[in-house]
């Protein structure tokens, strides 16, 4: 059974609505976590005010750089970088310069939700679509006769699960919850990239390289700490 999606919208594009909903949901979660975890109200408010512009600019800049200056568009990795940059900038504002780690952690917990919702926008618009596939739940977009794998829907479901898992771990005070969410998100992003049509003919993409570096950067301290605790037993 194939799912047909009409991309010839005459009114407001669902893609834009999903992107706005993604940002709104993300900053709502970040703001709530900031207030709950002791970040001053004004600083939390400044953070969520800065995130939209920062993530948008970094998303476009990432695409521009990785394409060799050939195009400008929204890229999820660039948007995530923008969210983290906003948190770092706001953390530099006194008082309480020690709030940086908490704000970065809050952003990490919220990013899977933002990505999950944004991918529904990609699904509705037909961008970032999957490899050719004619099996169950394949997607066919208007104006084409090619069926593709619904990788955007799969990404949305996976990252929604990561977000929910992160909230559960945070509630249970798991000391490694932030690293687990970060590593799982990067691993999922890297793995699902293989199912994207634009990955066809490539061994590894720039985005996957960034994800692998992020996993190593975050995972090595986690493995070291685990090994150190095991040695002390």
N, C-alpha and C positions, 0 to 999 in steps of 0.2 A: 504494500500500500504506500503510495507516494502522497506527500503533503504539498499542496500548491500554495504558494505565497505570492500575493500580488504586490509588486513594488511600485506600481504606477499610481501613487497617491495624488489626489487633486488638492487636498487640504494640508493640514499639519502632518508632517512626517512622524510616524511612530518612533523612528530612530532618535529624533531630537527629544521627544518626550521621555524616552527611556534613559537617554544620557542625563537629562535634567533630574529625573527621578533617582538615578544612580548617585549623582552628586548630593542631592538633598538627603537621601537615606544615609549616605556615608558621613556627611558632616553632622547629622542628627545623632548618629551612634558615637562619633568622636566627641561631640559636645557633652553628651550624657556621661560618657566614661571619664572625661576630664573633670567634670563637676563631682562625680562620685569618688574620684581618686585624688581629690584635693587640689586640683588646679584652680587658681582664682578665676572668678566669673569673667572679668574683663579680658584676661589672657585667653581663656577658652573661646570667648566671643571673637576675639581678634584672629585666633587660629582658623575658625570655621569661615571667617570673612575672607581670609587670605587664600584658603585652599582652592576655591574654584578658579581664580586667576592663575595661581601658580601651577596647578595641575594642567590647565588648558595650554598655557605657554610651553611647559616642558613636554607635553604630549606632541605638540606641533614641532617643537625644536628637535625632539628625538627622531621624528620621521624625516625631517629635513636633513639631519646629519647622517643618518643611516642610509638614506637614499642617495647620498652624494649631492645633495642640493637639488634633486630633480623634482621633488614633490613635498607638499605640506599636508599633513592629515593628523588624525588623532591616533595615538599609539598608547596602549594600556601601560606598557613599561615606563614610558615617559611620563604618563599621568601619575603613576605611583611615585616616581621620583619627585614630581612636583609636590605631592602631598607631604613627603618626608622633608623636602626643602622648606616648606611652609612651617612645619613643626620646629625645625632647627632655628629658623629665623625668629619665630615668636619666642622660643626658649631663651634667646639672647637678651630679651627685654627684661630689665629688672622691675620689681624684685623677684626673687625665686628663680635664679638661673639654673637651679638644679632640677627644674621641671622637664628638662629635655627628654630624658629617658622615658618618663611616663607618657609624654605626648607622642613620642615615636611608637611606643607600645600600643597606645590607643589607635593610632593610624594603622598599625599592622592588623589589629583585630577587625577594623572596619573595611579595609581594602578588599577582602574577598567578597563582601556584600556588594560593594560598588561595582566590582568586575562582573559579578553574577548578573546584576540588573543590566549593565551595559551590553552584555552579550545577547540579551533578548532584543536590544535595539539592532545589533548586527544581524541577528536572525531575521528580523522584520525587513531590513534593508537589503539583505543579500550580500553584504560585505563580509570579508573574513570567512567565506563559506568553505565547506569541506571538500575532500577529494571526490571524484566521481564514484557514485554508489547507487545501485538500483534495488537494494534490499528493503526490508521493512522500515518504515518511517523515513525513507529518503525524502529529500526536499527538492521541489522543482519551482523555480522562480519564473514569474511572468516574463515573456519575451525570449525564453530559452526552452529548449527541448532536452536539456541535460539534467539528470537527477544527481544530487550530491549528498554527501553524508552530513547530517545535522550536527556538526561539531560545535556550533555556537550554543545549541540547546544542551549538549552534553557538558560543555564548559560551565554554563549557567547552573546546572544541577550540582556539579562537582564543587564549585566555589561556594554555593549556598550551603552545602554540607560542611565545608571547611569553616565558614563563618559560624554556623551553629555549634560546631565542635569547639571552636575557639571560645565562644561565650560560655559553654559548659565548663571548659577547663579553667577559665578565669574565675567562674563562680566557685569552683572547687579549690581555688588557690594553687593551681599547678604551677610550680616555679619555672617550668620550662615551656609554659603554654605559648609564649610569644615566639620562641624559636621554633616550636612545632608548627605553628600556624604559618610562619614565614617560610620554613623549609618545604612544608607540604604545598603551599601555594606556588612556590617557584618550581617544584618538581611537577606539579600538575600542569602548569603553564608550559613547561618544557616538553612534557610527554604529549600533551594534546596538540602541540604544534605539528606533529607528524601527520595528523589527520586533516590538516589544512591544505587546500589546493595550491596555495602559493609556496608550499614547502616541496612540491613535486620537483624532483631533479636535484634537490639540495641534500648535502650530507648533514649540515647543521646550519641553522640560521643565526643571524646576529642576536635575535631575541633569546634563542636557546643558549647561546654562549653567555649572555648576561645572566640568565637564570642559573646556569651551572656555577658561574663565579659567585653568585649570591648564596647558593647552597653551600659551597665550600667555605665562604667567609663566615657564614652563620653556623654551619655544621661542625667545623673543626673544633671550636671552643667547647661545644656540647660533647663531642666524642672525647676530648681531652679531660673534661670534668668527670665524665662517666668512668673513664679508665683510671683516673686518680682515686675516685671513690672505691672502685673495685679493688685497687691495690692496697687500700687501707683496711679492707675487711679481713 
